[in-house]
Amino acid sequence: MAKKPDPPPQPLTPAQTVWLLATGLMATAPLASQVPTWLTVVAAGAFLWRTLLAWRRLPLPPRGLLITVTLAATAGVFLHYRTLFGQQAGVALLVVFMALKQLEARAARDGFTIVLLAYFLTLAQFFEDQSIPIAATMIATVLVATAALASLADAEGHPAALLRLTGRMLAQATPFLLILFLLFPRVQGPLWGLPRDAYAGLTGLSDSMAPGTIQSLAQSDAIAFRVVFDGEAPPKRAMYWRGPVLTRLDGRLWRPGDTRRLDAPPYAPLPGSPAYAYTITLEAHNKPWLFALELPETLPPDAFFTSDFQLHARKPVRERRRYTLTSYPQVGFAAEAPAVLAAALQLPAGMNPRTVKLGAGWTALGNPAERVERAIAFLQAQRLTYTLRPPLTGEHVADEFLFDTKRGFCEHFAAAFVVLMRAAGVPARVVTGYQGGEKNPVDGSWVIRQSDAHAWAEVWLDGRGWLRVDPTAVAAPARIEADLAAALPEGEPLPLFARPGFDCLRALRYQWWAINNRWNQWVLGFDPERQRALLARLGMNSPDWRRMTVWLAGLSGLVLLVLSAAMFWRRPRLDPEERQWRRFTRRLAKRGLPRQPWEGPQDYAHRVAKELPGAADDIRAIAALYASLRYGHAAPDALAALRRRVAHFKP
């Protein structure tokens, strides 16, 4: 006998098409910044085309055209990325497939493919951004995608009912999500591979400095790191967050000198020095250095000290990193190596002749500390201006800044001061990092932005060691005491975030910072170390896979039991007459006379009475009592009569 052909697939209804379009748009729109502009235009055109076809009820484009467009878009992805593999090219291909699949979707099986693609694209949104808005967008996308999946199973479902069903399902899954998040073994770093250029857009300090290097960061509102002090914080003017140290001067460019790796700091806290304990949450910047309040005594994991007092990670910081330190502003230094001091005196031949001549004239002062004071007094006398828009300088940067333009940013001040000191025979170097920060009154944390980037100087004095000198504070003390806005001349344009007059938004901004800080610490910062600390509090000091599996299974079973009990107790309660009627029909079903779904009380009683003539009177009486209680106007004692008759009924 020939097999019957499968029935043709049921076409998508207009409501299902709308659900799938909404799913595709919500899954792909947040990825517009991750794919080429031309691909964003192609995807938007495909969605618009499908919307017009659905609105006008026009036929879908021919398959040959779709194949041609798909091949062309795939070729475009290959030409753009030079590959079809990897994170970026893979996301671009998924966007192509999602957009063009909309133009091919005819039946439910196509809808299932679209929903599956949406789940993958939703995960891809986290590749470049793990912020709270993206997380909220992902939740909304999963909600709509799951509702679209439900609509494929129930074509007549009302949109509100489908969303309620989906929301209830996701709410029931949330406890399992939390259990897996807290207890599933975590790995360091992301689970997906990243291409070589994934960190090209990260901003931050460089390991070199030329005029304009730090000035370019002053307009950036990006967060460099957040700090939470364990106890009292130092004054803002004392918050120097140390970064790269620059010793070599090559024309206009400052670069690091030769350093050694150390497992312990080359200094020791002085008796009576205040100690500041704090935790830094450092944003990814694709460089190895870690920032610390001058000067740290402790060492974070997977890091080391350098001989010029920097903290270095063993690998570039390519994901958010959290570490705890203790710093002492007053330390005693060991004797410095002669080679280090010699390097801190080097000057390029023939560069900045006026500055070198001025500094060399101070060598007659026998005490190096007097030379430092003479240089500071000179800077004060020059009436230099601190500005975000310094004029361009030529080959002799220090000369032009000190004697001609007299306008510069912090790198001009620091570089010129170091040249003066070296010419005067005082070892000196440039230190870059960040200065100050903004305190959030909501949670007490400090936010240090790229606009807080700063450069200052260090000089070596025998018997005292390396001492910080900030030449910027001479011309613009408000930059150190207050902020960037207070230090700039009146009328100079400020970055939007530094402008006054936004008091109505400042409180909201502080609240948002506090929420983001909690998100970074407890969600994005929940790394293997924090998981081990949580498990230790639960009594698992050395967890292994076997114990973790037992915990996961036990807690999941407990949650499932609680949810099942809640669903059981929330079942609709049967009316008293309905319970009696079901008791009656169960007894008849045991005699082989079950009630059919389409049978009402009277029809069922009429049929069963024919099969059981000896009990016909009782059957008809019970059915009449139930019908009057359920649908009519029953006598006051009808329910009691129904209970008695059902209790004594024996078919």
Number of C-alpha atoms within 10 A of each C-alpha: 3 4 5 6 6 6 6 7 10 10 14 19 17 13 17 26 24 17 23 28 24 16 27 27 17 21 29 26 15 17 21 17 10 16 17 15 11 12 19 21 11 17 24 17 14 19 21 14 16 26 17 12 15 17 11 9 10 10 11 16 13 10 11 9 9 16 12 11 15 18 12 12 21 18 14 17 23 16 11 13 15 11 13 18 13 13 16 20 21 16 22 27 22 17 26 23 18 27 27 22 22 23 20 16 20 18 17 21 14 17 25 17 15 24 24 16 21 27 18 13 25 25 13 23 22 15 18 13 11 14 13 13 10 16 16 11 16 22 14 16 23 23 21 25 29 25 27 30 23 19 24 23 12 12 15 12 16 12 16 10 11 21 19 14 16 21 17 12 13 16 12 14 14 12 16 16 13 11 16 14 14 16 17 15 16 17 9 9 12 10 8 10 11 13 12 7 8 15 16 9 9 13 18 22 21 16 16 18 23 18 20 18 16 26 22 13 19 20 18 18 16 15 16 22 20 22 22 19 18 12 10 10 17 14 9 16 17 15 18 26 22 25 26 26 25 24 24 21 23 14 16 17 14 20 18 18 15 14 14 9 15 16 11 15 21 18 18 16 18 13 9 8 12 12 19 20 18 19 17 22 20 20 21 19 22 18 18 17 24 25 20 27 24 22 25 26 19 17 18 15 10 9 18 22 25 18 18 23 22 24 27 23 16 12 12 14 19 16 17 16 18 19 15 18 18 19 20 19 18 17 21 15 16 12 12 14 9 9 9 16 16 14 18 27 20 18 18 12 9 9 18 20 14 16 24 21 13 16 23 17 12 21 17 10 12 9 13 21 15 13 23 21 11 16 21 17 12 14 20 14 11 12 13 20 20 25 18 21 14 18 13 13 16 11 11 16 20 28 21 20 24 22 13 10 15 20 21 24 24 26 26 26 28 24 28 24 31 28 29 25 31 22 24 25 19 25 24 31 32 30 29 26 24 25 24 25 25 17 17 18 12 14 15 15 22 22 21 23 23 23 26 25 28 29 27 28 26 22 25 20 16 12 10 13 17 20 12 17 20 22 25 28 19 21 20 20 17 17 23 22 16 15 20 22 18 16 20 20 13 8 6 11 13 15 14 11 13 16 12 10 8 11 9 8 9 14 14 11 14 19 15 14 19 19 14 14 22 14 16 21 16 12 13 15 19 18 18 14 12 15 18 19 13 16 17 13 10 9 10 14 12 9 13 10 10 9 12 16 14 11 15 18 13 12 17 17 13 12 17 16 12 12 15 12 11 11 11 10 10 9 8 8 9 10 10 12 20 14 12 21 20 14 14 21 18 15 16 19 12 10 11 9 16 14 19 9 6 7 11 12 17 16 14 19 23 14 14 19 17 11 12 15 12 11 15 18 13 19 24 18 16 24 22 19 23 22 18 15 19 13 8 11 10 15 11 9 8 17 18 11 15 21 19 13 18 20 12 9 15 11 15
